[in-house]
Amino acid sequence: MNLEKAMKLFWRWGWIPFVLYFGTMAIKQGW
C-alpha cells in the first residue's frame, strides 16, 4: 500500500478510536 492511500485511510478511519476512547473517558468521568 502506498503512503498516500494509507494517509487517506487514516484520515477517514483513524479518528474513530480517539472518539471512542474520549467518549468512554467522558462517561467514566460522569460528563
Secondary structure, 3 states (H helix, E strand, C coil): CCHHHHHHHHHHHCHHHHHHHHHHHHHHHCC
